[in-house]
Amino acid sequence: MRLLVTGGAGLIGRAAVAHLLESGHDVVSILRSPSQLSPENVPGLREVVGDAGDVELLETLMGGVDSVLHLAAVPHPGGRTARELLIANSLMTIAVLEAAGSAGVRSAVVASSISILGMAWSAELMSPLEVPITEEHSLRPTEGYSLSKETDEAIARMASRRWNMSIASLRFPFTQTMEIIEATKLAAETKPDQAAQSAKELWAYLDLRDAARACELALRAVNAAPVRGWTAMNIVAPDLLLDPPLSQLLGEWHPEFSNDVPAHQEREPYSTRRATEEIGFTARHFVHHPASAPDSSVGTTERDGSHG
């Protein structure tokens, strides 16, 4: 496929572009400043330095594109106002999808976030209404970042109807290299601030390699979709950052949550069934062994997942 990627210099963007090129796709990557790559020496890669919200630039790049991967966004609140976050994230999303739809591109994958639920960046600890959390869980924004993610998904729904597109919004959790994930685990075990932040996110995480693979699987799925429409899916490792089971952690941090956790889902705060069924994605890289034994050694554990 010939793919247009925004945010190609970001954390997930760099990993996704590399994976897409390795998988044989042609990539036009929009980024704010030149990457460390030498595009002339990388088969299939074209880099364009510019603003992913620049409508004129987007219109010039959409010709011949099979699908769009929209990753460009402000990745966290960072002290910004709700207005600033909506301008930075949601106005860019509508610019990208409108340019794609108007040019006849009929599929796109858009980065979303589990922050859309409202829990991750809330000032006070907010408890889930169900576990595992499905994509139908209520959205309860309390600040601008979660609102921008909800707005982005509303834009994607609109675009799917307006331009007859197939669009997938991928809800990513805390996503990093395994080395940094392991360091975050240690911090959550020893530092109160990190412990509280991890509790807000329900101890979810994802290895960058899995994020990149999910992007490609989703692109293949939406490009081949016989029926146009929009869907959101959780792209989360079926594991917890910390060692104790989910029921114990919920009891400690979310005592008002009184529902029972299914015994076979004690390591799965988020349901990833939809991602498995619709794009063939299952994470392969874990903090804990897939058997979920609390005494498993920390490390890059791999498990064969479904392939698209």
N, C-alpha and C positions, 0 to 999 in steps of 0.2 A: 504493500500500500504506500501511497504518497501521503504523508502526514504533516500537518501544521501543528507545531507544539509551541505553546506560550509558556513562559517561565522556565525555559530550558536551562537557565543557570542556577535555579533554586535547588534546594536539597533533594526533593523528589524528582525535579526536572532533570538534573544531571544523571541520576540513576536511570530514569526512564528513557532519556535520549540514548544513552549507551546501550541499554537493553534492546531498544527498538532497532538500532543500527545492527547490533549483533544478530538480530532475528531476521535481517534482510530487508527492512523497510527503508524507504527514502524519507528523510526528515528535513523539514524547513523549520528551524528553531529561532523563535523571536526571543531576544534577551537584551537587557538594558546596557550591558557592556560586554565586550568580547570575552569568550571563554578561554580557558587554557589550551583548548584544542586548536589544531591547525586544520580548519575545514577543508582546505585544498588537498590535505593528505588523508582525509577520512572519507572513504567512498560512501556516497548516499547522503552526506550531510551538507546542508547549506545554512549558515548562520546569518541572521539579519539583526543588526543592532537597532533597537527602537522601542517604542512604547506599545505594549500589547493592547492598549486602549485606543490607539491611534486608528481611527476608522479608515482614513485614506490608505494607510499602510496595510491594514488588514485586507482591504478590497483588492489591492495590487497582488497580494500573496495567495488569495484563495483559488485562483485558476488552476485546474488540474488536481486539486486536493481531494483525496478520497474521504478523509476524516480529520477531525480536529481533536487535539488533546489540550485542554485548557487548564494549566496549572498555575499560571501567574496570579498572585494574590498576596496581600499582607497576611503572614502566617499566624499572627497572634495579636491580641489587643495592643500591647506595648504602650499603654498610656494614651492611646488615641481616643478621640471622642467617637460617639456612635456615627455622627455625620461624616467624619473623616474615614471611618471604616467602610461605610456604605458607598462613599464616593470611590475609594480605592478598590474595593472588591466588586461590588455589584454593578457599578457603571461599566467596569471593564468586562464583566461577564456578558452583559447585554450587548456591548460593542462587538465582542468576539462572535457570539451566537447569531446576532443579526447579520453580520458580514458573511458568516458561513451560510446561513439559510438563504440570504438574498443571492448568493453566488451559486446556489444549487447544490451545496454540500449537504448531504442528507444524514450525516451521523456525527456524533461528538461524544467525548468523555470529559466530564468536568470534575475537578477535585472539589470535594466537599469535606466535611469534618464531623466527627462525633460531637464536637462542640456545639453543633446545631441544636442539641437537646437542651442546652442552657445550663448544664451542670458544671462544665469544665472551668469557666471563668466567672462564675457567680461569686459575689462577695461573701455570701454565707454558704455553708455546705448544703447542697440540694440532693435529696435522695431520689433514686429511680422509682418508677411506678411499677416496674416489672423487671425480672431477670430470667433468662437472658433478654437483653434489650433487642427488640426487633426494629425494623425500619418504620413500623407503625406507632412506635412510642410517641407520646405527646411531646411537642416542641414547646419549651417554656423559656424563651429568651429573657435574660435579665440585664443584658449589656449589648453593646453594639456589634461585637464580633459574632456572637451566635445569631443575632438578627441578620447580619450580612450573609451568613451561610444559609439561613432560611430564605432570604430574598434571592440568593443565587439559585436555589433549587426551584423557587417559583418561576424565575426567569427561564430555567431549563424546561419546565413544564409548558410554559407559554410557547417557547420556541419549537417544541416538538409538535404542537398543534398548528402554530402559525405557518411553519415551513415544512410540515410533514417529515420531521426528523426523528431519528432514533437516538436518544440521549441517555447516558448513564451518569449519575452523580455518585462518585465513590467517597464514602464517609471514612476518612482515615483517622486513626487515633494518634497518639504520640508516636512519631515515626523517626527512626534514627538507625545508625549502624549498631551492630550488636555490641560493640565495645562501649558505646555511649549508653545503650540500654542497660547493660550490666552495671555501669557506674551510677545510673539513675536508680537502679534497684538498691544499691548500697546506700545511696543518699536517702531513699525513702525509708530504709530500715534504721537510719541513724539521725536524720535531721527532721525536726517537726514540720518545717515549712514544706519540704518535699513530700513528706508523708501525707500531709493534708491535700496537696495538689494531686497526688496519685489517687487518693480516695475520691476526689471530685471526678476523676476520669475513670473510676471503677477499675483501676490497675490495668488498664488496657495498653497495648503497645503493638508495634509492627516493625519488622526489620525492613530496611530500605530495599533490599533485594526482592522481598515479597511485594512491596509497593510498586516497584517497576514492572514486575511480572503481571500484577493485577491490571495495570494500565494497558499493557499489550493485550491481555485476554479480553478486556472490556472493549478495546478498539476493534478487535476481530469480531466480537459478538455484535456490536451495534452496526458495524459496516455490513454484516451479513444478514441482519435482522429483516425477515420478510414482512413483519408488521411494525409500523412506526409507532413511537410512543416514548415515554419517559419512565425511568425507574431509578430508585436510590438503593444503594446496598452498602452494608457494613463490610469494610475491608480491615479485619482485625485478626491478630493471632489468637487462636483458641487456647489461650493460656493467661495466667495472671502474672503480673510483674513480681509480686511477692509470693512467699512460700505457702502461707496458710490457705485453706480452702475458702471459696467465696462466701459461704454461709458464715464462717467465723469473722471474716473481714467486714461483712455487712453488719454483723452484730456489734462490732467494735466501733465502726464509723457511721453507720446508718441504722441506729437502733429502732427508728420509727418504721423501717421497712420490715414488715412482719410476714411476708409471703415465704413459703418454703422454696428452697433452691433444689431443683431436680438433682438427684444423686449423680447422674451421669454428666451433669453440666457444672460441677463444682469448680471448674477452671475456666468457664466460659461466660464472662459478663455480658458479651454481645453475641447475638445469633448471627452466624455467617452462612446460614442455609441458603439464602437467596443468591449470594455470590457464588456458592458452589453449584447451584442448579442452573443459574442463568449465564455465567461466564466460565464455569469450570475452575474457579479459584479456591484453593485451600493453602493456607500459609505453610511454609516449609522450615522456617527458622524460628527457634524458640529459646527462651531463657531456661525453661524446665523441659525435662524429658516428656515426650507425648503421653507417657503413662501417668504423668502428673504426680509422681511420688514426691512428697515434700523434701526428701533427703537427696533428690537428684542433684548432680553437680551442675553448677551454672556454666553455660557455654553455648556455642552455636550448634544446637541440635537440629538435625534436618529430618523431615518426614516427607515421603513422597506424597505429592498432592495431585489433584486432577489437572489434566492438561486440556487446553482449548485446541 
